[in-house]
């Protein structure tokens, strides 16, 4: 398990990051509208911490045949026609997190998150479950907005 610094601000990383210059510590998955620009940390991209991506990644595996064994580490372009089922599954997970009634239920829904991010199963589990649900909703909204103007989304792995 990752060791977190004592002064780490627990609420901060559970969000969709929009400023590539403000990213600090850890690894991030990057999402760019359209084809990969050829440059990492695009100012128009959004970012999700790698350890928070794990519970969303399985949704790609289930809904997009092009997400391969090494996609987590490379660049994958997902055409617009494949996103609806992915976004529906993301939205469903977000709703389930919002409705969760116990930390055990959250642990079942997002096992990667709860194993790498201890506060999710701690006394403030509800706050962190809602933050993760909001991250997912923000990401779904971002993808939908981008697909209105672009034919694909590029995922740049770690």
Secondary structure, DSSP 8 states (H G I E B T S, - for coil): -----TT--TTTSSS-B--GGG--SS-EEEEEESS--SSSS-TT-EEEEHHHHHHHHHHHHHH-TT--TTGGGSEEEEEGGGHHHHHHHHHHHHHHHHH--SHHHHHHH-HHHHHH-GGGGSTTHHHHHHHHHHHHHHHHHHHHHHHTT-SEEEEE--
